[in-house]
Amino acid sequence: MTSARTRERLVQRLTEKGVTNAEVLDRIRQVPRHVFVQEALSSRAYEDDALPIGYSQTISQPLIVAMMTQVLLEEEDGSLRKMNKVLEVGTGCGYQTAVLAPLVGFIYSIERIAPLLQETRKRLSSLKVSNIRLRRDDGHRGWPGQAPFDGIIVTAAPIGVPEKLLEQLAVGGRLVIPVGEANNTQTLLRITRTESGFEEEKLGKVAFVPMIEDE
């Protein structure tokens, strides 16, 4: 169930659902999603579904990973924007990190759950994903010591857009984030920082695990 043919069927499904960028689709094709899921679920790794990864967390469905990568990076002409520094909030199992890593200069990734982060660190190291730096923290705080960021991608849903993430976005930079309650009323937003403020685009309804603040 991890064959090239199986992966190609997944890529074809994502293409039919609106993922158009060839570089993004190739990352979905190349990243071995089966190593990011529990062994008992490896036969389902190339289905377009979210799957549990423990700690009440999930690996996002490939469509969401691909679409978020595409809307973060893609320009109007279909080329990918060159982002030197990207902040990822919600490392999770590291699948989104692995898909995105070769397409950007460097990723700073935050995960709240320490044992999950420890497992993911080992997994990404084994896959030789090296242009990343990981740390345990509350994603609402961002990573101020490394700001500003050309892009910020958030893989859990806060109730509202955290102000500190907006502050850490470079002028011209993009924030891709799901926002809303955890009952299928979340909206995926792309927010671009301009010289005078922020421009917000609504990209559709999504369902993510909630983004929890440290007490």
Residue pairs with C-beta under 8 A, 6 or more apart in sequence:
1 34
1 42
1 43
1 44
1 45
1 46
2 32
2 34
2 42
2 45
2 46
6 46
7 28
7 29
7 46
8 29
9 46
10 28
10 29
10 46
10 47
10 48
10 62
11 25
11 28
11 29
13 48
13 63
14 25
14 28
14 48
14 62
14 63
14 66
15 25
17 48
17 63
18 67
19 25
19 28
19 63
19 66
19 67
19 70
20 70
20 78
21 70
21 73
21 74
21 78
21 80
23 80
23 103
24 66
24 69
24 70
24 73
24 74
24 80
24 99
24 103
25 66
27 66
27 69
27 99
27 100
27 102
27 103
28 62
28 65
28 66
28 99
31 95
31 98
31 99
32 127
33 45
33 46
33 59
33 62
33 95
34 42
34 45
34 46
35 123
35 126
35 127
36 45
36 53
36 59
36 93
36 94
36 95
36 98
36 123
37 44
37 45
37 51
37 53
37 59
37 93
38 51
38 52
38 53
38 54
41 51
41 52
44 51
45 51
46 62
48 61
48 62
48 63
49 61
50 58
50 59
50 60
50 61
50 64
51 58
51 59
52 58
53 59
53 92
53 93
53 116
54 116
55 113
55 115
55 116
56 209
57 92
57 93
57 113
57 116
57 209
58 92
58 209
59 92
59 93
59 95
60 92
60 95
60 96
60 155
60 208
64 206
65 95
65 96
65 99
66 99
67 203
68 96
68 153
68 155
68 176
68 188
69 96
69 99
69 100
69 103
69 153
71 174
71 176
71 188
71 190
71 203
72 83
72 86
72 100
72 151
72 153
72 174
72 176
72 190
73 80
73 81
73 83
73 103
73 104
73 151
74 80
74 81
75 81
80 103
81 150
81 151
81 174
82 105
83 104
83 105
83 150
83 151
83 173
84 104
84 105
84 106
84 150
85 104
85 105
85 106
85 108
85 146
85 148
85 149
85 150
85 151
86 100
86 104
86 105
86 106
86 107
86 108
86 149
86 150
86 151
86 152
86 153
87 107
87 108
87 109
87 110
87 142
87 143
87 146
87 147
87 149
87 151
87 152
87 153
87 165
87 168
88 96
88 97
88 100
88 107
88 108
88 109
88 110
88 152
88 153
88 154
88 155
89 109
89 110
89 139
89 142
89 152
89 153
89 154
89 155
89 156
89 165
89 211
90 110
90 111
90 112
90 139
90 154
90 155
90 156
90 211
91 97
91 109
91 110
91 111
91 116
91 117
91 120
91 134
92 111
92 116
92 120
92 155
93 116
93 119
93 120
93 123
94 120
94 123
94 124
94 129
96 153
96 155
97 107
97 109
97 120
97 124
97 129
97 132
98 124
98 127
98 129
100 107
100 153
101 107
101 129
101 131
101 132
104 131
104 150
104 151
105 131
106 131
106 132
106 133
107 131
107 132
107 133
108 132
108 133
108 135
108 143
108 146
108 149
109 132
109 133
109 134
109 135
110 134
110 135
110 136
110 137
110 138
110 139
110 142
110 143
111 117
111 120
111 134
111 135
111 136
111 137
112 136
112 137
112 138
112 139
112 212
112 214
113 136
114 136
117 134
117 135
117 136
120 134
121 134
124 132
124 134
135 143
137 143
137 214
138 213
138 214
139 154
139 156
139 162
139 211
140 158
140 162
140 164
140 165
140 211
140 213
141 164
142 152
142 162
142 164
142 165
142 167
142 168
143 149
143 168
144 164
144 168
147 167
147 168
147 169
147 170
148 168
148 169
148 170
148 171
148 173
149 168
149 169
149 170
149 173
150 170
150 172
150 173
150 174
151 173
151 174
151 175
151 176
152 165
152 168
152 169
152 173
152 174
152 175
152 176
152 177
153 175
153 176
153 177
154 165
154 175
154 176
154 177
154 178
154 211
155 208
156 178
156 208
156 209
156 210
156 211
156 212
157 177
157 178
157 179
157 180
157 182
157 186
157 206
157 208
157 209
157 210
157 211
158 177
158 179
158 210
158 211
159 179
159 180
159 181
160 179
161 175
161 177
161 179
161 189
161 191
165 175
165 177
166 175
166 191
166 193
166 198
169 175
169 191
169 193
170 193
171 193
171 194
171 195
172 192
172 193
172 194
173 192
173 193
174 190
174 191
174 192
174 193
175 189
175 190
175 191
175 192
175 193
176 188
176 189
176 190
176 191
177 188
177 189
177 191
178 186
178 187
178 188
178 189
178 206
178 208
179 186
179 187
179 189
180 186
180 187
182 207
182 208
182 209
182 210
184 205
184 207
185 205
186 205
186 206
186 207
186 208
187 202
187 203
187 204
187 205
187 206
188 202
188 203
188 204
188 205
188 206
189 200
189 201
189 202
189 203
190 200
190 201
190 203
191 198
191 199
191 200
191 201
192 198
192 199
192 201
